[in-house]
């Protein structure tokens, strides 16, 4: 499942009183399924469905009851037929709603051996974007209709049919759907039979081929109206991309990516794609980014559809990454599945790493690995420095605990440690180990240890010992480095301690990591001169033949998952490498990002970082600017709590003006993907910070765009919309809402939704918040509208938090359980910087429980306290520095 960025003191945990839950137990193993024969008949008008299950099961020890998962389903009849015996009717259905289980009770003992379990049931096509649910769309003539679609990961197959809904209980599936004959119906496999339904001739009965042995969470079906484009991959798999009616063109880009990607993975894993076809389909109402159902991958429209004229470069890149991510799961997750949700990170971390490998293969011009560092690696480091982080491997039981681990630790830290591991092992041995793992466990389940064992055998390195320190304990080390010159040798003193967002701790029992450390010198910044495995608290490393005037850099390529604190002399020698660009882009980025987080933790002054930021004035690289821009955004948000917010805006204008002038507004011939991204970033930053010339030009172009004289290129729309709104009034807001209503593409609607919050006037902010919950905004997008308000200004933050509190019932009801509720909370409250706000947030969620967001709430409270401390500690210094920057030299 892809939940990636929809483009994150006293210990807080002790303050929380958690509601007691009954201990969670997995299903008994005395009866298990071999094959599910499933017939479903959805009613797209009344939003209900009827189902018939006929499951071939194996009884492993005599029992008079069968326990299965079941939620929001009513069982009408149930019976068991032992092989060659008489039917036994169940005499009672005992629902344990809290545990989402049902116990079928039988009057006599079901004997050991094979049998058939038959259940007739009815359920609801819900509007919660989970289980078997309804998704609203509009026909060309403006009529509102509904599709019936599924989202089962993690624990919602049980909302569509009674089942053994655990990833390790695999079976085959024979699915039949009874649907209106003018609708398209799809499932994991290809259609093998389609015939009129005897009882009602407006319906057809569509039968799909038997699936391979698979987990319940990967089963899928879709009934609706779609167009498609089709192609064959070079290895003979039929690939289709299903789009809303009339938009087949918009599926071509994803189709191209998918047909290139399947053979790439087949070659990488040395295992062919195991099904005859794969469909990628855009679903209107969809909570995650996408879901890797085997053979039928579902997507948000914005994660799949690309219109050559109206899609921007970042959307194309996002689609390429998400397609790469979901197709990787077809092997890693679907063919081999984690034994339990504790090992979810294996699925998600791996797919979040290899999606970049795949995009780098398809689009080398994206420089995607540098972007990985900014998008995943630094995000994971930020979250994992908190006391309320968690290890990559988490013991989870209850469904709400499972929902909660779909976070930046499972995805981004998971991907980062796999990148580090891949680098440590080397590509060839890594691939050999991966192939062994897939072959050994195909159609089965595996745990983290199983992968380490295969990689250990392939590489001869102590993989399990190294990796356990990264997956079983939370956090990561800060590597402290000092140096001395001895003749022509450089001697480095290297030590490790846990990095904490709140600054250094003197803990007796400080955890240690097995840290693969690479070292390079200014002689060849792109080449590793030496590698060591730091497996103790400190060590000394001797590097021969380093001239006294040469610099030394740790972690070239920014691959190791740690932060670095250099001695001031070492840091001084590295800084010119930023100005003259002799350091690699990814290392310029990493150096700045480390310093920024050291400043937040109070280990250096924020003023030191501002000085380093000024050295980036010649920076050409998009990703480096993007990370810098992100950190300046954090700082700007922090300083919105002071009376010198305008001074930091001036700093931002000064830093971004030279690159802004150089790029200009219009793309030049020979420019590519990254230039388009950089231009949008820089103009948006200048416009938001109130750069006069940028604001005037944005207003001029916006006016022409609205009047239809000169339509804005897609890549300029976000920065222009943001700029005019940030300095706009009610007329501007009205115009934007009109553009939103007229937009045909979801991408354009989202683009507008994300920036509406920039409007400054309090009454207009309120209008935007009300708009977020209106019919005009799809339920999964409400979160980004509210988040946009919270992130845009101090007033916005207060208003958004009040709005969430006032509308909590509706919001929680909408997103209960899913990760969207966590994202909503994080976006709304993470930016506060006053101690008392942490207490307020904490007490609100003590009386308004959101089980799937417990940890998020703790992390937010911790962040608020960290912000407050940072502000108290550094605000005056920063203010002084910003003032003396402007002062005329004496």
N, C-alpha and C positions, 0 to 999 in steps of 0.2 A: 504494500500500500504506500502511496507516496503522499506524505503530508509535509513535504518540504516547503520552504518559504514560498507563499503564494505571491509571490512576487507580483539570542533571545536573552563591639556589639555582644549582646548575650545571645546564646544559641536560640533561634526562633523556635526550633522544633519542640523544646521543652515547654513552650507556652501553649501548645495546642492540645486540647483534650479531644481525642479521637472517639467517635462513636464506636461502641463495641459491636463486633460482627461475629456471627457464628463462624467457627473455623470452617474453612472451605475444604470440601473433599471432592476428589475426582470421581468419575463414574465407576461403579463396580465392573469387574471384567468377566463376570460369569456368563454373560451373553454378549456376543459381538457381531456386527453386521459384516456380510461378505459382499452383498449387492443390494442397492436400493432401487426398487422399481417405483418410480414416482410419477403420478399423473396430477397435473394442476390445472384448474380452470378458473382464471381470474375474471372478475367482473369489473370492467373499467368504468362503469357508471355508478355502481353502489360501493365500490372500493372494498369488496370482500373477495375471498377466493375459497374454492372447494378443493380438497386434496384427497388422493388415495395413495397410501403407501403400501407396497408389498415388498418386504425386505427379506432376503435370504439371510438367515442368521445361524450362528453356531452357538450351541449351549455348551459351555465347558464344564459346568458342574450343576447338578440338579438344583432348581430354585422354583419358588412359586410366585416370583415377581420379576419384572423387567424395569430397570430404571434408565430413563433416557432424558435428554434435554428437551425442553419445550417451553415456549414463552408466547403469551398472547395468542394461543391456539386452543380451540375447543375440540376435544376428541369426541366423536359421536359413537363409534364402535371400535373395538379392538379384539383381535383373536390371534391364537397361535396354532399353527398346524405342524405337528412334528412330521418328519419325513415318513411317508407310508402310514400315518396315523390319523386319528380323528381330530377335527377342529375343536379347540378349547376356547370358549369365550371369556374375555376378561370380565371380572365381576366388579371391579372398581378402578377408578382413575384417581390417584391421590396426587394433587398438584402441590409442589413446594415452590410457590411463586418467587419468594425471595432468592431461592437458589436456581430458579429457572429450570426446574426438573419436574418430571412426572413419574410416578410409580404405577405401573400396570399390575394389578393383582389378579392372580389366577386361582381357580378353585382347587386345582391339583398341581402336583409338582411337574415342571417341564423337565423331561429327562435329557441327559447328556446326548449331544448329537445335533444333526442339522434340522432346520425347520424353517417355517415361513411365518413372519409376523405381519398381520394385516391391520392397518389402521385407517379409518375414514375420519376426516377432520375438516374444520373450517377455520379461516383466519381473516385478518383484516389487512388490506393494502394501506399501510399507515403513511403518514406524511412526515416521518422522523428521519428519513434518509438512511434507514438501516433495516436489515431484514428484507422482506419482500415489500417494496414500497411504491408509492405513486409519484410520478414526476410530471409536473405541469408544463405544457408547451402550447404554442399558438399556431394554428394553421395559417396558410397564406391569406385566407379570407378573414382572419381575425377571430376565428372561433377558438375557445379554450378547450383543450383536450388533455388527457392523461395517458402516459405510458406506464407500464408496470415493469419495474426493474429491481435488481437485487444489489445488496452490499452486505456480505456475510462476515468479513473479517472485522473483529476478532471472533465474536461469539453470537452471531445473529442468524446463522442458518436455522437455528431452533425457532425463529419467528416465522419461517416458511414451511417447515415440516418437522415433525418429531424426529430426533436423530441423536446419534452419539457424537456430540458436537465438540470433539477434542482433536487436535491436529494429528495425534498418533493413532487414532482409530480410523484407519483408511479402508475404503471399500470402492467398488465400482458403482457407477450410476447409470440407470436407464431412464431417461427423462422423456415424458410426453406432455406437451402443452396443448390445451384446448382453447383456441383463440378466435376472435373475429377474422373472417377470411381476407379482409382487406388490410390486415396488419402484418408486419414482419415479426417473426418470432425466431429468436436465436438462443443457443445454449452453448456449453463448452465444446460439443462435438458437432459434426455435420448432420444435416437432415437425412434420414434414410427412408422416411415414408411420410406422405401428406395426403390425408383423405377426408372427405366430408364427415362431419360429426352427425351420427344418425338422428339424435334427438332435436337438433336445431341446425337447419341448413345454412344459417348465416355464419356458422362456426366451422373451423377445420381442426382436425386432430393432427398435430405435428410430432413425429417421433424422431428422436435423435439417436445416433450411434452410441454404443456402450463406451463409457469413458475408461481410461486406464485406472488403476488403483490410485485413489486420491483422497485428500482431506476434505471435510465438509465445507471449510471456510472458503474453498476455491471454486465451489459450485456456483453457477450463475445462469440466469435467464433474463431475457429482455423481450417485451412485447410492445411494439409501438410503430410509428411511421418514420421511415428513414430512407435516404438515398445512399448509394455507396460507390466507391471507386475500388478497383481490384487490380492485383498484379500477382506475379509469381516470383518468389525469391529464386536465386540461382540454384538453390538445392531443392526446388520443386514444391515448396509449401505455398498454398494459396493464401494470399494476404488481402484482407478487405478492410477499408476504413469506412465506417457508417457515420453519416452526418445528418443534421436536420434536413428535411425535404427542401430541395432547391439549392443546397449548399455543397453539393458533391465536390465541386472545384476545391473547396477549402480543406478537403481531406488529402490532397495530393502531396503536400509536403510531408505529412506524417507517414503516408504510404511509402514514399521514397526512403525515409529514414528506416522504417520497419524492414523494407526489403533488403536494405544494405546491412542492417543489424543482425538479422537472423543468421546469415552465413558467417558473419564476424564471430558471433558467439559459438556457432557450431565448430568453427575452426579453433577458437580460443579454448573451449572445453574439450574438444575432440569427442563430442557427443552430439548426435543429430537432434534437431527439434522433434519431440516425440509424437506430435499430433498431425493430422492431415491438413488442418487449416488453422489460421489465427485471424480473429476479428478484433478490430479496435473500434470502439464506439463512443460517441460523444453523448453524454446524458445531461439534460438540462439542470436538474436539481441533484447535486452531488457533493457530499461533505468533504471528501479527501481531495487530493489532486487526481489520483487515479487508483485503480485496483487491478491486481495482476491475475484475476480469475483465469484458470487454465484454458487457453484457446478462445476466450472472450474477455478481452481487457476493456474495462470501463474507464472513462475519463470525464473530467469536467470539460465543458466545451473549450475553455481557454487553454487547456493543456493538450488539445488535439487539433483544433481548427486554425488554419492559417490562410489569410486572404492576401495575395501578393500585393494588393494596393493598400490595404488598411491595417496590416499587421506590422508591428515594429520589430526591430532586430532582437530585443530582449524576449519577445514572445516566441520567435522562431527558436531561439536557444532553449527556452523553457520547454517547448514541445519536444525538441530533440532529446533533452535530458530525461524528460518523463517517459518518453517512448523507450529510450535506452534502459531506464530503470525497470520498467514493467516487463520488458522482454527478457531481461536478465533473470527475473524471478521465474520465468518459465522453466529454467533449469534449477536455479538456486532458490528453493522455496517450494516450487511445485513438484518437480521430479524428486528432489530430496527436500524433506520438510523438517523443520525443527521439532524435536520430541515434545516440547512444551513451550509456553510463551516466555519462560525464563530465557530461552535462546532466540527470541524474536530478533535480537540485534544481529544475529548471524545473517538472517534473511535481509534485514533492512540496511545494516551497515555494509554488507557486501554489495547489494544492489546500488546503494548510494555511492559506492566507490567505483564500481565498474561502469556505471552510466557515463562517467567522465571519460573512461578509457574508450568507450564506444563512440562518444561524440568527438573525441580527439581523432579517432579513426575516420569518422564521416566528414568532419569539418575542422581540419587542422588550423584553419585561419581564425578559429574562435579563441585560441590560446587558453583553452578551457581549464588546464591544470593550475594556471595562476589564479583563475577565478575560483577554483575549488578552495584555495587557501582563504580567500575572503568570504566565500559563501558558507563553507562547512567548518573548516578547521578553526578559524578564530571564533566562530559562534559557539562551537563545542567547548573551547578553552574558557570562554566567558562564563558559560553555565556551570562548567565543571569545577570552577574555582569557588563556588558557593558551598557553605556548610550544608545546604539543603539539596545538593546534587545527589546522585545515586550511582552505584556501580553500573557498568554496562550490563552485567548479568544480575537480574533482580528476581528474587523469589516472588512469584505472583500467583494468586489463586482466583479470587472473585472477579467476575467480568469487569467491574469498575477499576480494579487494579490493573487489569490487562490493558484497558483503554489508555491508562495513564502513562504507559511506557512507550507509546508512539511519540517520542519526543526527540529533542536534539541530541540526547545522549545515545539512544539506540541508533539513530540515523547518522548524525554528523560526527560524534566521537567514534562510533562504530566504523564509519568510513575512514576516518583519520587514522585509527590504529591499524586498519587493514592496509592503508597506503604505506604506513611505516613498516609494517610486516613485509609487504611486497618488496619494498626497497631493501630491507634487511636480508631477505632470502634471495632476491634476484628473480627476474621474470621467468626464466626457463624452469627452475626448480619449483617455483610457485605454480606454474601451469601443470607440471607433472603431478604435483600433490593434489591440485584441484581435480584433475581428471580421475585420479585414483579414488578420491572422495566421492565424486559423482557416480562412478561405476559401482563402488562398494555399497552405496546407500540408495541407489535409484529405486523409486517406488517405495522407499522406506522412510524412516525418521532418524535424525541424528542430533547429537548435542555438540556443543562447542568443543569438548574434548576430542570428539571424533575427527574434527577438521584438523586440530593441532597434530594429532597422531599421523594423519596422512601427510601433512606438510613437513613434519619432523623426519619421516621416513624419506621423503623426497630430497630434503636439503641437508640432512645430517646435523642440523643446528638445534639447540635446546628450545624449540618453539613454545612448548607448553609452559616451561619455566619463565620464559620472557613474557609471554602474553598474559599469563595469569595475573601478573602484577598490574596489567592495564585493564583487564576486564572484571576482575573479582574485587578490586578495591576502588573506591571512588577517588576522583581527583587526579592530579599529575604533579610532577616535580618542577621546581624552578632550579635551573642549573646555574650555579654561581661560578664565574670564571675570572681568574687573575693570571698574570704572566710575568716571567722574567726572562731576560736575554742572557744566555750563557755562551759567550763566543759566537759561533755561527748557529747555535741551537736556540730554540725557543722552548722554555719549560712552562707548561700550563698546569695550574692547580684548579681542579674541577671538583665541585661538590654538589650534592642534591639535597633539597628538602621540599616538603609539600608546599605548593603555592596556594595561598588563601587570599580571597578577594579582599579580606579585611586586614591584610598585612601579615608580617611574619609572626609565627607563634613559637614559643619555646616549649614544645611538647617533648616529654621524655621519650614516649613511645612513638616516634615519628615514623610513618611508613616509608619504605624504600621501594624503588622501581628498578627493573632491569632496563636500562636505558641505552639503546643503540645510538652512539654519538659519532657524527661525522665532522671532519674539520677540513676547511680549505684555507688557502692564503691568497693574497692579492696577486701572486704570480699567475694563478689561473683560477679565478673565482668560480668557474663552472665545473671544476674538477675536484673531487674529494681527494685530499692528500693522505688522510689517515682515518681509520675507523676503530673505535673502541666500544666495548660493551661495559657500561658503568654498572656494576652489580653490587657496589657498596656505597656508603655515604660519601666517601671522597677518594680521589686518586690523583696521581701526578702523571702527566703525559709529556714526553720529550719529542719535539719535532725538529728534525735535523735540517740544516741548510735553509734557514730563514733569515734574510737580511734584516738588520735592526729597523729599517724604515718600512718594512712590509707589514701589512696587517694580517690578522688571523680572524677567521669567522667560524663560529660553531653552527652546526645545523644548516649547511648549504642546501638550498632547495626548500627549506622550511618544511621538512618531512617529519622530523621527530616531534612527538606530541608533548612538548614542554615549552616553558618560557625560559628566557636567558637573562641573567643580570651580569653584564660585563663590568670590570673595573673601569673607573672613569677614563683612564689612559687608553684602554682598549677601545672604549666607545668613541673617544675623540678621534682615534685613528680610522674608525669605520665611517664616520660621518661624511668625509669628502666623497666616499664611494656612492653616496646618495646624490650629491650635486653633480658629479661628473659621470654618473650612471655606470661606473665600473662594477658595482654590485648588481647581481641579477634582479630583475623586477620583483620576483617573488621574495627575494631577500631584503630588498628595500622596504617592501610591504611588511614583512615579518618583524624587521627591526623597529619600525614605527609602531606596530601594533603591540609588541612587547612593552615598549616604553610607555605607551598609553595605559596599558593595564597595570604597570608598576606604579604609575602616577595615581590611578584610581585606588590602588591598595596602600597608598601613602608611603611607598618605598623611595620615590623620588618626587620632586615638585612638578606639578602640572606645567609650570612655566618652562621647565627643561624641555618638555614635549612640544610646547608651542614653538620654541626655538628650532627644534628639529624639523617641525612641520614646515617652517619657512624655507628650509633647505630644498623642499620639493618643488620649487618654483619652475624648474626646467623639466619636470616629470612628463614623459610622453605616454606612459602606459595607463590604459583605461582602468585596469583592476587596482593598480596602486592608488589612483585617484579615488576610486570607488571606496576603498577601505578607509582612506584618509577622510573622505567626505562623511562616511558613517561615524567615525570617531568625533569629528567636528560636530556632527548632528547631536551626538550624546552630550557633548560639552555645552552646546548651545541650549539644549533642553535643560541641562543642569543650571545654567546661568540665567534661565528665564525666571528663576526664583530670586534674582538679585535686581538692583536698579541700574546695572550696567550691561544689560542684555544687548543694547545697541552697539557697544564696543566690540563684542565678539562677532556681531554681524559685519562690522567694518573689517575685522581681521579676516573673516571668510571672503569678503569682497576683494581685499588686497591679494589674498593667496590665489584666488581663482581668476582674477582679471586677465593676467598675461596669457594663460592657456585659452581663456574665452576669446580674447582678441585674435589669437593665432588661428583658432578653429573657425570663427565666424558662424553665421547662421546656416549657410547653405552647403550641402555636401559637394565636394569637388571630385572631378574624375579620378579614378584610381583609388578612391577611398574604399574601405571595406567595413565589415561587421563591427569591428572594435572602434572605428572612428565614429560610427553612428551612435554607439553606446556612450562614448566619451562626450560627444557634443550634447546629447540629451542630459547627461549628468551635470556637466559644467553649466549649461544655460539654466537648468532648473535650480542649481545651487545659487547662482548669481541672482536670478530672479527672485527667489525666496528671500535672499538676504537684502533685497531692495537696491540692487545695482541699477542706477538710474537709466543708463542707455539700454540695458537688457529689458527693463520693465517697459520702456517706451516702445521698443521694437516688438515685444511680446504683445502689447495691446494693439499695435497696428496690425500685426499678422492675425491676431485673434478676430479682429473686426472683419478683415477680408475673408477669413475662414467662415465666419458666421453668415456673412452676406453672400457666400458662395462664389466670390470673385477669384479667390486663390485658396484651394483646399490645403490645409497643413499636411505635410508629409507625416506619416504615422510616427516616426521617430521624434518629431518635435512636439507632438500633441501633449504628452504628459508635462514637459517643462513649461509650455505656454499656458496650459490650463492652470497649473499650479501657481504660476506667477500672477496671472490676472485675478485669480481668486484671493490669493494672499493679500493683494492690495485692492480688493474689489468691494462692491456694495451689493444691495439687493438686486439691482439690474443684472449684475454679473451672475449672481446665483440663479436668477430666473433663466437667463440665457443657457447656463450650463445644464440646468434641469431639463430645458427644452431639447438640448443636444442629446441628453441621456435618453429621453423618450423616443427621439427619432432614430437613435443608433440601432442598426440592424445586427451588428456583431456584438456578442457577449464581451469580447475583448475591449471594445470601445466603451461599453457600459461600465465595465470594471475599472477602466482607466479613469473615467470620470468619478466613479464612486470613491476611489482611493484618495482623490485630491479635494473633494468637496469640503472636508473638514478644515481646509486652510482659510476659509472665510473668517474675517476677524470679529465682526459685530456679534455680541451675545445673543440678540434675538434671532440672527441668521444661523448661528451655531445650533440653536434649538430647532430651527426648521430642518437643518441637515440631520439631526438626531432623529426627529420624527420621521423623516423620509427613510431612514435606515430600516425602520420596521414596517414601511408601507408595502403595498402590493408591487410597487415598481421595482423593488430590490429582491433578488432571489435569496432564499433563506440562508444559503451558505455565504452570501456576500455581505449580509448585514454586519458581520464581524469587522470587515475591513472598512466599512463606512464609519462605524463607531471608533475603531482604532485610528482612523485618519483624523478624527476630531481630537482624540486624546493626545495624539502625537504632534499636533500643530502649534499649540500655544498653551500658556499657563491657564487661560480661561477655558480653553477647549478641554484640558485635562480635568478640571473641576466639573465642568458640565457633563462630560462623558461618564465620569464616575457616578455622579448623581443620577444620570439617566439609567445606567445599569442597575443601580440600587432600586430606583422607582419602577423599573420594568423587569425586575429579576424573575418574577414568576413566569412571564411569557418567554423570556430568553432562556431560562433554565429548562422550561418545558420543551422548547424548540430543539435544544442541543444536548439534552441530558445524556450523560454517558460519553458522548463523542469527544474528540479532542478539540472540537471547535469551542467548547465552553472554556477550556484551559487557555486557548489562544485569546479569547475575548477578555478574560481576566488579565492576562499578561499585558495585552496591548493597552488596556484601560488604566492600570494602576502602577505599572513598572516605572513610570517617569517621576513619581512624587519624590520629594526630597526633604520632608519634614518628619521628624520622629513620630509625631502624634498621628500622622496618616497611616503609619504601619499598624498602630494600635487600632485605628478605625477599621482598616481593611480586615484585620484579624478578627475583630469582634463581629463584623458583618457576616463573615463566613462561618463563625461559630454558631450563629443563629440561622444561617441559610446554608444548609449543607450541600456541597457539590463534590460527592465522593471522587469523581474522576478528575477533580482539579485540586485535590488536597495538597499535593506536593507543589503544584504551581503557585498556590496561595502562599505557601511557606517561602518559596523562592522570591516571590514578589515582595513580601514583607522584609525579607533579608536585603533585597536590592534597595528598597526605600531607605532603610537604615544606613546602608552603605553610601547612598547618595547624600544623605544628610550629613554624615561624617565628613565626606569628601568636600562638600560645600563649606562646612565650618572650617575645615583645615586649610583649604587653598584659595577661597574666594578673594581674600584681600591681596594675596600675592598676584593672582591673575589680573585683578583690577589694576594694580600698580604697573604691571608689565604692559598691559594694553594701553595705559595712559602714557607711559614713557616711550613707547613705540612711536606715538604721534608727536611727542614733544620735539620742537625744533632743536637740532644739536647746538649745544652751548659753544 
